[in-house]
């Protein structure tokens, strides 16, 4: 967390148009980063991050789901295929 402001500054200097913090799930820390970053903040929806409204209220500009929905769909497809009648 202590490195977040430095990283955000480096992102800005490099020309980034957003700050992605995929491993952070603590709402208080996310809100603090959003408050202190001039870049729009993007989080990965995992852990205790349950709804878009929840992270939007923290100041998050973009919520990503990563591979979770794809992996769930593939697991469902495999289960359906395995249960087809012979």
Residue pairs with C-beta under 8 A, 6 or more apart in sequence:
1 24
1 29
1 32
4 21
4 33
4 36
4 37
5 36
5 37
7 19
8 19
8 33
8 36
8 37
8 38
8 39
11 18
11 19
11 39
12 38
12 39
16 39
17 39
17 40
18 39
18 40
18 41
18 42
18 61
18 62
19 33
19 37
19 39
19 40
19 41
19 42
20 41
20 42
20 43
20 44
20 64
21 30
21 33
21 41
21 42
21 43
22 42
22 43
22 44
22 64
22 66
23 44
24 30
24 33
24 43
25 43
25 46
25 47
25 48
25 49
26 48
27 48
27 49
27 54
27 58
30 41
30 43
30 55
30 58
30 59
30 60
31 58
31 59
33 41
34 41
34 58
34 59
34 60
35 59
40 61
40 62
41 59
41 60
41 61
41 62
42 60
42 61
42 62
42 63
42 64
43 49
43 55
43 60
43 62
43 63
43 64
44 63
44 64
44 65
44 66
45 55
45 63
45 64
45 65
45 66
45 68
46 66
46 68
49 55
49 63
52 63
55 63
56 63
